[in-house]
Amino acid sequence: MTDLFPSLLRNASSRDRDIWARWVLGSHSDQFLPEMLQAVENLEREQPIAYGFPQLHPGPMASDLLVVTSERGRHSFVFDCPLPVRVVLLDVTGIGFLDGANPWGWEQISIQCEGMGDVLDFVWRYLMPDPTDSYLGVLCDDVMIRASDIHLLLSMARLHNLTALQPSVAHNHELSLEYGFLRQKPCQTMHRVPMVEVMAPFIRRDLFELALPFNRGTRSAYGLDRFALPLCAFHLGAWRFAAIDLTPMSHIRRGRTIDRRYSNGLYSKEEELLVRYRLMLAMDSQIDHNRYRQLEAAVESLLQGQTASPECP
């Protein structure tokens, strides 16, 4: 185990450790996803997330962060009302913004990113808000959602003490077929889910800070949503994830990363396997060390000189 990655579940029961080891590495998605769904259904019976606590001024806070990714300023975020959070417009081409790309005067940054793994790592290193109860949201450039939706979404996050949430998925979205549990449900404000997808996640800072080291060196962020975020939330005793049915999102472009080989030489699913190995080591569980070393070697140059803590820009 390296000091680059935190330890997880070392003091948990052997039963819990065995269950998470099976979900993280010892099972196929046909097994672990239904089992995780059943687990959150059991949690829901014990602690329904539909019940919350009144708050002083529930809603977005100035310490919250929203990162809108774009290609030179092109994105799908509909700014229909003021949003009292820090908004960063991120150009992932590294080329710079087109003229007229930022009429709202948001903070803007241009840096080359191959995928959401790069984006989330940059957010973790350079943009982290201070209060631990702040929320960080990151929107893919092709996710269509309104600012008013985000206002409501962040309000529900605080009223219901959620550690991670996302807009529910519209029925005409291809993701609604892959992850049916994220699909928008009628006549509900929200529903509990085992994971949130990285296209439009909103994550509380304490969970984000614990999970992001396992993403380091990956380009795609594969494995972060399915494995790292749920396991880290369970470690914190706060596996309270929801899809917000009042704020469905639309994805205006087809998925395009599953068969892509990144500059580190790895495919998305290989990066996912690296994240899963790291999580297993964090739990002091058994892995194929030869394969793990091969995967770490592919991203080693990206980790040289890095510490386990976020850096100043």
Rosetta silent file (secondary structure, phi, psi, omega in degrees, C-alpha in Angstrom):
SEQUENCE: MTDLFPSLLRNASSRDRDIWARWVLGSHSDQFLPEMLQAVENLEREQPIAYGFPQLHPGPMASDLLVVTSERGRHSFVFDCPLPVRVVLLDVTGIGFLDGANPWGWEQISIQCEGMGDVLDFVWRYLMPDPTDSYLGVLCDDVMIRASDIHLLLSMARLHNLTALQPSVAHNHELSLEYGFLRQKPCQTMHRVPMVEVMAPFIRRDLFELALPFNRGTRSAYGLDRFALPLCAFHLGAWRFAAIDLTPMSHIRRGRTIDRRYSNGLYSKEEELLVRYRLMLAMDSQIDHNRYRQLEAAVESLLQGQTASPECP
SCORE:     score description
SCORE:     0.000 S_00000001
   1 L     0.000  137.156 -179.011    0.000    0.000    0.000 S_00000001
   2 L  -104.240  156.383  179.689    1.273    3.463   -0.909 S_00000001
   3 L   -72.541   -1.182  176.745    0.757    6.717    0.947 S_00000001
   4 L   -75.395  -16.921 -174.241   -0.948    8.008   -2.194 S_00000001
   5 L  -129.674  133.460 -178.277   -4.150    6.144   -1.309 S_00000001
   6 L   -73.678  160.624  175.244   -6.067    6.106    2.002 S_00000001
   7 L   -84.560  148.768 -178.200   -7.004    2.961    3.909 S_00000001
   8 L  -134.047  141.648  172.070  -10.630    1.848    3.945 S_00000001
   9 L    55.833   23.847 -178.826  -12.771   -0.383    6.185 S_00000001
  10 L   -65.123  -27.250 -179.581   -9.793   -1.562    8.234 S_00000001
  11 L  -104.482    9.225 -179.974  -11.954   -1.481   11.392 S_00000001
  12 L   -79.035  167.006  177.917  -15.133   -2.767    9.761 S_00000001
  13 L   -67.274  154.407  178.287  -16.631   -6.188   10.415 S_00000001
  14 H   -61.369  -32.443  178.273  -15.305   -9.115    8.397 S_00000001
  15 H   -63.351  -48.955  179.638  -18.780   -9.486    6.891 S_00000001
  16 H   -62.801  -41.315  179.565  -18.801   -5.918    5.564 S_00000001
  17 H   -63.347  -40.829  179.624  -15.244   -6.240    4.270 S_00000001
  18 H   -66.166  -41.165 -179.969  -16.094   -9.496    2.481 S_00000001
  19 H   -62.557  -47.844 -177.906  -19.204   -7.996    0.902 S_00000001
  20 H   -69.869  -32.943  175.765  -17.380   -4.943   -0.426 S_00000001
  21 H   -63.622  -37.947  178.175  -14.446   -7.031   -1.644 S_00000001
  22 H   -68.688  -42.191 -179.525  -16.893   -9.130   -3.659 S_00000001
  23 H   -67.156  -39.455 -175.464  -18.632   -6.071   -5.066 S_00000001
  24 H   -73.302  -41.888 -172.941  -15.403   -4.260   -5.932 S_00000001
  25 H  -134.625  -28.145 -169.203  -13.489   -7.099   -7.562 S_00000001
  26 H   -88.628    8.780 -176.767  -14.938  -10.550   -6.956 S_00000001
  27 L  -146.204  160.336  174.713  -18.103  -10.313   -9.033 S_00000001
  28 L   -84.866  161.102 -178.809  -19.482   -9.287  -12.407 S_00000001
  29 H   -59.763  -28.169  177.516  -21.833   -6.316  -12.694 S_00000001
  30 H   -62.502  -21.593  178.596  -24.726   -8.771  -13.180 S_00000001
  31 H   -99.671  -50.190 -170.292  -24.096   -9.779   -9.570 S_00000001
  32 H   -73.393  -33.979 -179.564  -22.775   -6.735   -7.729 S_00000001
  33 H   -66.258  -47.267  175.395  -25.226   -4.153   -9.073 S_00000001
  34 H   -60.820  -36.359  179.041  -28.366   -6.113   -8.049 S_00000001
  35 H   -68.354  -38.803  176.949  -26.758   -6.827   -4.669 S_00000001
  36 H   -66.534  -38.984  176.689  -25.898   -3.149   -4.186 S_00000001
  37 H   -60.359  -43.534  178.404  -29.437   -2.194   -5.168 S_00000001
  38 H   -63.952  -37.514 -179.963  -30.791   -4.598   -2.570 S_00000001
  39 H   -63.763  -43.485 -179.792  -28.414   -3.169    0.014 S_00000001
  40 H   -72.900  -27.873  173.539  -29.614    0.406   -0.524 S_00000001
  41 H   -65.230  -38.140  176.020  -33.221   -0.795   -0.476 S_00000001
  42 H   -65.074  -42.766  176.556  -32.511   -2.283    2.942 S_00000001
  43 H   -61.666  -36.867 -178.310  -30.953    1.007    4.051 S_00000001
  44 H   -65.647  -35.506  177.075  -33.985    2.836    2.736 S_00000001
  45 H   -67.104  -33.171 -178.747  -36.303    0.779    4.915 S_00000001
  46 H   -82.852  -41.521 -175.782  -34.197    1.638    7.960 S_00000001
  47 L  -138.035   79.148 -177.253  -33.407    5.289    7.154 S_00000001
  48 L   -60.735  128.807 -179.544  -35.619    6.638    4.347 S_00000001
  49 L   -77.572   -8.941  176.778  -33.891    9.523    2.612 S_00000001
  50 L   -67.058  -18.864  177.478  -37.269   11.057    1.761 S_00000001
  51 L   -98.063  131.255 -178.219  -37.288   12.361    5.333 S_00000001
  52 L  -132.015 -152.911 -176.619  -34.916   15.217    6.053 S_00000001
  53 L  -138.181  129.380  175.562  -34.344   18.140    8.379 S_00000001
  54 L   -57.106  145.123 -175.978  -35.358   21.783    7.964 S_00000001
  55 L  -127.789  157.523  168.259  -32.370   24.056    7.432 S_00000001
  56 L   -74.146  118.894  178.806  -31.540   27.727    7.695 S_00000001
  57 L    50.940   59.366  178.333  -31.654   28.990    4.106 S_00000001
  58 L   -63.518  141.291  179.596  -31.514   25.571    2.412 S_00000001
  59 L   141.029 -168.982 -179.790  -30.069   25.754   -1.042 S_00000001
  60 L   -61.945  148.027  176.893  -26.865   26.629   -2.870 S_00000001
  61 L  -121.265  157.241 -179.865  -24.084   28.288   -0.906 S_00000001
  62 L   -62.147  -23.545  179.952  -21.300   30.588   -2.014 S_00000001
  63 L   -82.247  -11.723  177.213  -18.811   27.872   -0.988 S_00000001
  64 L   -70.275  156.961 -177.769  -20.326   25.334   -3.409 S_00000001
  65 E  -127.775  132.156  171.684  -18.568   24.717   -6.707 S_00000001
  66 E  -122.953  121.661  176.742  -20.002   24.027  -10.145 S_00000001
  67 E  -107.311  120.119  178.996  -17.607   23.151  -12.961 S_00000001
  68 E  -104.080  108.254  179.904  -19.096   23.338  -16.457 S_00000001
  69 E   -79.095  152.098 -175.710  -16.861   21.510  -18.903 S_00000001
  70 E  -155.081  165.695  168.335  -16.777   22.722  -22.475 S_00000001
  71 E  -108.432   97.198 -178.492  -14.948   22.579  -25.756 S_00000001
  72 L    60.537   28.606  178.982  -13.679   26.149  -26.135 S_00000001
  73 L   102.753   -6.649  177.784  -16.822   27.383  -24.357 S_00000001
  74 E   -84.134  124.490 -179.783  -19.362   25.127  -26.093 S_00000001
  75 L  -152.463 -175.088 -175.686  -21.544   23.333  -23.526 S_00000001
  76 L  -123.897   14.103 -179.260  -25.175   22.380  -22.828 S_00000001
  77 E   -79.196  123.367 -177.570  -25.787   24.116  -19.482 S_00000001
  78 E   -95.953  110.621 -175.027  -28.910   26.310  -19.641 S_00000001
  79 L   -92.972   88.215 -173.876  -28.363   29.364  -17.447 S_00000001
  80 L  -101.018   -3.067  177.838  -31.961   30.401  -16.752 S_00000001
  81 L  -161.411  158.649  177.048  -31.498   32.038  -13.332 S_00000001
  82 L   -60.812  146.419 -178.942  -28.729   33.355  -11.081 S_00000001
  83 L  -129.677  109.128 -172.461  -26.864   30.629   -9.222 S_00000001
  84 L   -80.222   56.417  176.482  -25.148   31.765   -5.996 S_00000001
  85 L  -132.548  169.040  172.864  -22.212   29.353   -6.206 S_00000001
  86 E   -76.327  118.350  179.141  -18.713   29.523   -7.610 S_00000001
  87 E  -109.204  127.698  177.422  -19.068   28.627  -11.303 S_00000001
  88 E  -118.380  122.440  174.579  -15.984   27.672  -13.302 S_00000001
  89 E   -91.749  116.759 -173.185  -16.195   27.321  -17.077 S_00000001
  90 E  -110.767  118.003  173.173  -13.551   24.770  -18.049 S_00000001
  91 E   -88.055  117.068 -174.322  -12.269   24.441  -21.613 S_00000001
  92 L   -89.839    1.091  178.162  -10.948   20.875  -21.918 S_00000001
  93 L   -84.157  -24.045 -175.104   -9.152   21.420  -25.233 S_00000001
  94 L    76.624    0.609 -177.896   -6.433   23.600  -23.712 S_00000001
  95 L   -83.378  -34.720 -177.188   -6.656   25.810  -26.803 S_00000001
  96 L   121.475  168.522 -173.671   -8.649   28.601  -25.205 S_00000001
  97 L   -87.769  145.744  172.547  -12.152   30.027  -25.380 S_00000001
  98 L   -70.792  155.597  175.852  -13.955   31.277  -28.449 S_00000001
  99 L   -59.513  136.038  178.047  -15.011   34.909  -28.501 S_00000001
 100 L    79.408   12.038 -175.545  -18.313   35.390  -26.692 S_00000001
 101 L   -76.548  -16.985 -172.378  -18.076   32.075  -24.859 S_00000001
 102 L  -135.792   67.055 -178.506  -18.590   33.531  -21.399 S_00000001
 103 L   -69.172  -14.439 -177.906  -21.190   36.325  -21.348 S_00000001
 104 L   -87.095   -9.591  179.348  -21.928   35.621  -17.658 S_00000001
 105 L    73.360   26.945  176.477  -18.405   36.492  -16.538 S_00000001
 106 L   -66.428  158.657  169.355  -17.753   33.158  -14.840 S_00000001
 107 E   -59.797  136.716 -178.614  -14.263   32.189  -13.827 S_00000001
 108 E  -131.975  140.137 -178.153  -12.728   30.442  -16.841 S_00000001
 109 E  -136.722  136.739  176.563   -9.842   27.998  -17.142 S_00000001
 110 E  -118.497  118.551  179.224   -8.427   26.311  -20.233 S_00000001
 111 L  -151.169  139.789 -177.851   -6.485   23.080  -19.733 S_00000001
 112 L   -72.308  126.175  178.362   -6.181   19.980  -21.869 S_00000001
 113 L  -132.925  131.344  178.806   -8.158   17.032  -20.452 S_00000001
 114 L   -80.248  -27.365 -177.436   -8.609   13.681  -22.151 S_00000001
 115 L  -166.327 -173.248 -176.844  -11.636   12.692  -20.112 S_00000001
 116 H   -66.883  -23.021  175.169  -13.552   13.131  -16.886 S_00000001
 117 H   -61.775  -44.425  176.071  -10.724   11.517  -14.937 S_00000001
 118 H   -62.789  -43.819 -177.837   -8.490   14.450  -15.852 S_00000001
 119 H   -61.604  -49.233 -177.185  -11.255   16.941  -15.084 S_00000001
 120 H   -65.757  -36.046  177.596  -12.033   15.510  -11.643 S_00000001
 121 H   -65.530  -40.174  177.879   -8.355   15.290  -10.741 S_00000001
 122 H   -63.806  -42.569  177.482   -7.898   18.951  -11.687 S_00000001
 123 H   -59.303  -44.737 -178.698  -10.909   19.914   -9.565 S_00000001
 124 H   -63.652  -39.004 -175.195   -9.487   17.946   -6.637 S_00000001
 125 H   -77.907  -36.965 -166.520   -6.035   19.498   -6.958 S_00000001
 126 H  -123.488  -15.133 -170.843   -6.853   23.117   -7.613 S_00000001
 127 L  -120.540    7.818 -173.243  -10.510   24.022   -7.062 S_00000001
 128 L   -61.958  129.995  173.355  -11.547   22.369   -3.789 S_00000001
 129 L   -73.576  162.706 -175.606  -13.781   24.524   -1.560 S_00000001
 130 L   -79.107  -55.030 -174.288  -12.891   24.851    2.107 S_00000001
 131 L   -63.622  139.101 -177.624  -15.950   23.812    4.157 S_00000001
 132 L   -69.250  -18.581  179.701  -16.381   20.034    4.393 S_00000001
 133 L   -94.919   10.718  173.969  -20.140   20.372    3.877 S_00000001
 134 L   -73.210  158.166  176.546  -19.721   22.123    0.520 S_00000001
 135 E  -114.578  143.777  176.659  -20.841   20.360   -2.650 S_00000001
 136 E  -116.897  124.258  176.920  -18.876   20.011   -5.869 S_00000001
 137 E  -117.214  140.565  178.764  -20.737   19.527   -9.124 S_00000001
 138 E  -131.955  125.013 -179.441  -19.184   18.747  -12.496 S_00000001
 139 E  -109.159  127.062  169.389  -21.187   18.794  -15.732 S_00000001
 140 L   -63.426  153.427 -174.646  -20.078   17.111  -18.933 S_00000001
 141 L   -65.613  -18.091 -178.074  -20.320   19.447  -21.874 S_00000001
 142 L  -107.182   16.201  174.483  -23.182   17.438  -23.392 S_00000001
 143 E   -94.113  119.519  179.503  -25.410   17.247  -20.301 S_00000001
 144 E   -95.619  117.669  177.615  -28.390   19.554  -20.655 S_00000001
 145 E  -154.214  153.511 -176.612  -29.694   20.858  -17.344 S_00000001
 146 E   -95.904  155.420  175.126  -30.876   24.255  -16.117 S_00000001
 147 H   -61.220  -36.414  178.519  -29.397   26.438  -13.410 S_00000001
 148 H   -64.388  -32.558  174.988  -32.793   26.394  -11.685 S_00000001
 149 H   -63.982  -41.720 -178.715  -32.567   22.594  -11.560 S_00000001
 150 H   -67.967  -34.920  175.342  -29.216   22.834   -9.812 S_00000001
 151 H   -58.361  -47.647  179.450  -30.652   25.311   -7.318 S_00000001
 152 H   -67.821  -40.830 -178.954  -33.323   22.753   -6.398 S_00000001
 153 H   -59.879  -46.524  179.545  -30.881   19.860   -6.486 S_00000001
 154 H   -69.069  -30.911  174.834  -28.493   21.486   -3.994 S_00000001
 155 H   -63.266  -45.124 -179.615  -31.435   22.422   -1.773 S_00000001
 156 H   -67.889  -33.467  177.786  -32.515   18.781   -1.622 S_00000001
 157 H   -58.134  -42.926 -177.465  -28.942   17.678   -0.959 S_00000001
 158 H   -79.239  -38.716 -179.703  -28.861   19.728    2.227 S_00000001
 159 H   -65.365  -30.364 -175.889  -32.425   19.079    3.343 S_00000001
 160 L  -110.724    8.607  174.956  -31.920   15.319    3.033 S_00000001
 161 L    53.703   51.778 -179.625  -28.253   15.144    4.085 S_00000001
 162 L   -88.203  142.585  175.985  -27.106   13.483    0.857 S_00000001
 163 L   -94.379  -24.248  175.325  -23.429   12.752    0.253 S_00000001
 164 E  -153.217  143.792 -179.103  -23.779   12.302   -3.515 S_00000001
 165 E  -156.361  167.789  177.509  -26.586   12.942   -5.945 S_00000001
 166 E  -155.619  161.364  170.338  -27.316   13.552   -9.578 S_00000001
 167 E   -62.713  142.267  173.447  -30.187   14.564  -11.820 S_00000001
 168 E   -64.229  164.419 -173.116  -32.301   11.548  -12.690 S_00000001
 169 E  -100.006  127.421  177.992  -31.922   10.286  -16.242 S_00000001
 170 L   -61.438  151.841 -174.570  -34.572   11.053  -18.859 S_00000001
 171 L   -68.352  -21.560  178.053  -36.202    8.028  -20.459 S_00000001
 172 L   -91.170   15.164 -179.859  -34.856    8.903  -23.915 S_00000001
 173 L   -96.568  132.591 -178.155  -31.297    8.851  -22.549 S_00000001
 174 L   -60.537  -26.207  179.394  -29.180    5.798  -23.431 S_00000001
 175 H   -67.321  -23.809  179.829  -27.970    5.654  -19.837 S_00000001
 176 H   -67.958  -19.810  175.837  -31.514    4.860  -18.708 S_00000001
 177 H   -83.931  -39.774 -179.383  -31.115    1.475  -20.411 S_00000001
 178 H   -72.856  -44.349 -179.485  -27.705    0.718  -18.899 S_00000001
 179 L  -122.057   82.072 -177.704  -28.545    1.960  -15.405 S_00000001
 180 H   -60.969  -25.979 -178.343  -32.300    1.645  -15.027 S_00000001
 181 H   -71.773  -13.311  175.678  -32.107    2.630  -11.386 S_00000001
 182 H   -89.839   -7.302 -175.660  -31.042    6.162  -12.424 S_00000001
 183 E   -65.406  142.197  179.574  -34.115    6.578  -14.634 S_00000001
 184 L   -60.169  134.095  178.594  -36.550    9.332  -13.689 S_00000001
 185 L  -107.835  133.970 -178.829  -39.479    8.059  -11.626 S_00000001
 186 L   -73.298  151.431  173.005  -42.879    9.754  -11.904 S_00000001
 187 L    62.148   26.618  175.669  -44.618   11.303   -8.905 S_00000001
 188 L  -133.143  150.389  175.370  -41.470   11.252   -6.747 S_00000001
 189 L   -80.168  -36.800 -179.029  -39.089   13.963   -5.657 S_00000001
 190 E  -166.023  168.235  173.709  -36.104   11.602   -5.625 S_00000001
 191 E  -144.888  151.325 -175.721  -35.129    7.977   -5.112 S_00000001
 192 E   -75.092  141.755 -178.693  -32.221    6.245   -3.458 S_00000001
 193 L  -136.598  155.636  178.757  -29.492    4.776   -5.691 S_00000001
 194 L   -80.023  -18.954 -176.583  -26.292    2.792   -5.061 S_00000001
 195 L  -152.920  158.773  170.107  -24.118    5.012   -7.273 S_00000001
 196 L  -118.629  146.480 -175.620  -24.078    8.287   -9.191 S_00000001
 197 L   -88.501  151.345 -170.950  -22.635    8.546  -12.682 S_00000001
 198 L   -80.486    4.159  178.585  -19.737   10.888  -13.450 S_00000001
 199 L   -73.521  -30.794 -179.262  -21.509   12.825  -16.220 S_00000001
 200 L  -153.748   56.396 -178.089  -23.256   15.143  -13.742 S_00000001
 201 L   -83.814  148.327  168.991  -22.353   14.233  -10.154 S_00000001
 202 E  -123.542  117.947 -167.551  -22.798   16.480   -7.147 S_00000001
 203 E  -128.485  133.997  176.693  -20.614   15.237   -4.310 S_00000001
 204 E   -68.723  144.272 -170.713  -20.104   16.502   -0.778 S_00000001
 205 H   -55.219  -42.253 -176.384  -16.562   17.645   -0.212 S_00000001
 206 H   -62.180  -37.539  177.280  -15.651   15.089    2.495 S_00000001
 207 H   -71.888  -42.964  179.127  -16.612   12.195    0.202 S_00000001
 208 H   -58.036  -43.905 -177.160  -14.952   13.766   -2.841 S_00000001
 209 H   -66.357  -35.266  179.419  -11.713   14.251   -0.916 S_00000001
 210 H   -74.506  -37.393 -172.827  -11.626   10.639    0.278 S_00000001
 211 H   -83.054  -32.205 -169.688  -12.471    9.068   -3.096 S_00000001
 212 H   -65.071  -29.949  176.538  -10.433   11.117   -5.566 S_00000001
 213 H   -57.148  -27.144  179.891   -6.978    9.713   -4.711 S_00000001
 214 H   -74.504  -13.781  179.487   -8.138    6.379   -6.174 S_00000001
 215 H   -89.423   -9.051 -168.358   -8.774    8.131   -9.495 S_00000001
 216 L   -60.249  133.987  178.514   -5.241    9.501   -9.845 S_00000001
 217 L    85.614   -8.046  177.797   -3.547    8.957  -13.175 S_00000001
 218 L   -90.045  153.409 -179.932   -6.714    7.794  -14.931 S_00000001
 219 L  -101.094  -31.692 -169.551   -8.142    9.683  -17.859 S_00000001
 220 L   -92.835  -23.611 -172.444  -11.671    8.292  -18.060 S_00000001
 221 L    73.141    9.683  175.115  -12.790    8.222  -14.376 S_00000001
 222 L   -61.294  135.566 -179.928  -14.056    4.685  -14.975 S_00000001
 223 L    96.866  -23.631  179.771  -14.390    2.902  -11.651 S_00000001
 224 H   -67.737  -44.931 -175.644  -14.792    6.070   -9.618 S_00000001
 225 H   -76.996  -45.371 -177.598  -18.585    6.083   -9.782 S_00000001
 226 H   -70.042  -34.786 -168.845  -19.311    2.357   -9.594 S_00000001
 227 H  -119.665  -53.854 -170.967  -16.754    1.454   -6.956 S_00000001
 228 H   -68.300  -48.105 -176.839  -14.785    4.254   -5.269 S_00000001
 229 H   -64.540  -46.906  177.876  -17.597    6.638   -4.348 S_00000001
 230 H   -62.320  -43.909 -179.100  -19.953    3.995   -2.869 S_00000001
 231 H   -63.923  -43.731 -179.877  -17.160    2.271   -0.920 S_00000001
 232 H   -66.269  -36.004  177.078  -15.792    5.553    0.425 S_00000001
 233 H   -65.562  -40.900  177.124  -19.294    6.683    1.396 S_00000001
 234 H   -63.294  -40.077  177.672  -19.839    3.426    3.277 S_00000001
 235 H   -59.460  -37.118  179.312  -16.488    3.943    4.985 S_00000001
 236 L   -79.741   -5.177 -174.834  -17.715    7.363    6.147 S_00000001
 237 L    70.205   30.816 -172.467  -20.992    5.853    7.363 S_00000001
 238 L  -144.444   50.866  178.584  -22.813    8.056    4.862 S_00000001
 239 L   -81.987   73.638 -177.211  -23.909    5.982    1.863 S_00000001
 240 L  -122.167   83.611 -178.334  -26.782    8.345    1.080 S_00000001
 241 E  -108.192  145.498  179.868  -26.955    8.676   -2.708 S_00000001
 242 E  -146.646  149.161  165.863  -29.991    9.831   -4.670 S_00000001
 243 E  -101.254  127.633 -174.086  -31.207   10.534   -8.178 S_00000001
 244 E   -90.039  110.803 -174.820  -33.333   13.683   -8.118 S_00000001
 245 E   -76.004  -20.383  177.674  -36.531   13.031  -10.059 S_00000001
 246 E   -74.697  -12.513 -174.698  -37.616   16.686  -10.008 S_00000001
 247 E  -132.654   67.815 -179.645  -34.539   17.614  -12.092 S_00000001
 248 E   -68.898  149.814  177.807  -34.062   15.157  -14.983 S_00000001
 249 E  -112.637  155.888  174.990  -31.111   15.627  -17.281 S_00000001
 250 E  -118.782  141.643 -179.458  -30.775   15.025  -20.980 S_00000001
 251 E  -111.727  114.834 -167.941  -27.597   13.801  -22.657 S_00000001
 252 L   -94.469    6.731  177.986  -27.357   15.234  -26.157 S_00000001
 253 L  -138.900  146.836  178.526  -24.463   13.110  -27.432 S_00000001
 254 L   -69.891  151.753  175.288  -23.902    9.364  -27.468 S_00000001
 255 L   -59.362  146.885 -172.218  -21.330    7.836  -25.125 S_00000001
 256 L  -146.291   20.403 -174.295  -17.914    7.644  -26.729 S_00000001
 257 L  -114.802  -13.186 -169.558  -15.278    6.462  -24.218 S_00000001
 258 L   -62.301  -36.375 -177.034  -15.783    2.729  -23.693 S_00000001
 259 L  -105.193   18.235 -175.948  -13.494    1.615  -26.549 S_00000001
 260 L   -90.537  135.744  171.895  -11.033    4.468  -26.353 S_00000001
 261 E   -98.326  126.716 -174.760   -7.343    3.970  -25.606 S_00000001
 262 L   -90.330  173.828 -175.299   -5.928    6.888  -23.648 S_00000001
 263 L   -64.747  -19.113  175.605   -2.473    8.443  -23.765 S_00000001
 264 L   -81.324    1.046  178.717   -1.366    6.279  -20.827 S_00000001
 265 L    88.177   -1.115 -176.108   -1.927    3.243  -23.067 S_00000001
 266 L  -102.849  146.616  168.968   -4.928    1.981  -21.128 S_00000001
 267 E   -82.983  166.784 -177.998   -8.515    1.446  -22.197 S_00000001
 268 H   -56.309  -44.755 -177.357  -11.352    2.691  -19.997 S_00000001
 269 H   -70.110  -25.664  173.990  -12.036   -0.739  -18.520 S_00000001
 270 H   -71.633  -38.515  174.472   -8.333   -1.168  -17.737 S_00000001
 271 H   -63.341  -38.884  176.786   -8.383    2.122  -15.862 S_00000001
 272 H   -61.055  -42.009  178.879  -11.440    0.848  -14.026 S_00000001
 273 H   -63.214  -38.043  176.793   -9.564   -2.309  -13.054 S_00000001
 274 H   -60.998  -44.911  177.886   -6.710   -0.186  -11.688 S_00000001
 275 H   -61.006  -40.851 -179.461   -9.168    1.752   -9.513 S_00000001
 276 H   -66.195  -40.480  176.464  -10.671   -1.536   -8.292 S_00000001
 277 H   -61.721  -43.699  179.607   -7.230   -2.912   -7.405 S_00000001
 278 H   -60.287  -41.978  179.128   -6.410    0.252   -5.458 S_00000001
 279 H   -65.247  -38.554  177.742   -9.642   -0.041   -3.500 S_00000001
 280 H   -63.641  -42.237  177.418   -8.920   -3.689   -2.708 S_00000001
 281 H   -64.658  -35.957  177.859   -5.484   -2.757   -1.413 S_00000001
 282 H   -62.242  -28.688  177.201   -7.064    0.004    0.655 S_00000001
 283 L   -92.087    2.790 -177.410   -9.146   -2.719    2.331 S_00000001
 284 L    61.447   41.219  179.864   -6.062   -4.945    2.679 S_00000001
 285 L  -106.228  164.536 -174.247   -7.655   -7.520    0.347 S_00000001
 286 L   -80.302  140.916  176.660   -6.027   -9.872   -2.130 S_00000001
 287 L  -142.068  174.538  171.429   -5.385   -8.942   -5.760 S_00000001
 288 L   -82.845   98.689 -173.455   -3.303  -10.035   -8.757 S_00000001
 289 H   -67.455  -32.786  178.586   -0.183   -8.034   -7.895 S_00000001
 290 H   -63.353  -46.392  178.854    1.532   -8.664  -11.237 S_00000001
 291 H   -66.457  -38.861  178.625   -1.399   -7.215  -13.169 S_00000001
 292 H   -60.737  -44.802  179.872   -1.712   -4.373  -10.682 S_00000001
 293 H   -63.136  -36.672  177.087    1.940   -3.394  -11.121 S_00000001
 294 H   -61.428  -44.235 -178.588    1.500   -3.359  -14.905 S_00000001
 295 H   -68.931  -42.064  178.236   -1.449   -0.978  -14.634 S_00000001
 296 H   -64.055  -36.123  179.541    0.267    1.295  -12.125 S_00000001
 297 H   -61.656  -31.963 -178.862    3.346    1.423  -14.370 S_00000001
 298 H   -66.814  -29.734 -177.521    1.167    2.813  -17.172 S_00000001
 299 H  -109.080    4.851 -172.961    0.180    5.833  -15.058 S_00000001
 300 H   -57.936  -41.797 -177.472    3.362    6.129  -12.978 S_00000001
 301 H   -63.223  -25.724  179.625    4.722    9.148  -14.840 S_00000001
 302 H   -77.656  -18.199 -176.494    1.501   11.015  -14.052 S_00000001
 303 H  -101.444   -9.283 -177.254    1.934   10.399  -10.319 S_00000001
 304 L   -62.750  130.058  179.245    5.592   11.311   -9.953 S_00000001
 305 L    81.816   -2.003  179.555    6.065   14.156   -7.516 S_00000001
 306 L   -86.814  150.465  174.316    2.436   14.091   -6.422 S_00000001
 307 L  -109.693  176.566 -179.036    1.369   13.944   -2.803 S_00000001
 308 L   -81.915   -0.067 -177.515   -1.820   12.603   -1.277 S_00000001
 309 L  -114.785  151.197  175.857   -3.145   16.117   -0.688 S_00000001
 310 L   -58.278  152.686 -177.462   -4.532   18.711   -3.107 S_00000001
 311 L  -108.207  161.512  171.870   -2.021   21.275   -4.354 S_00000001
 312 L   -81.885  144.932  178.312   -2.186   25.021   -4.776 S_00000001
 313 L   -66.285    0.000    0.000   -2.429   26.210   -8.395 S_00000001
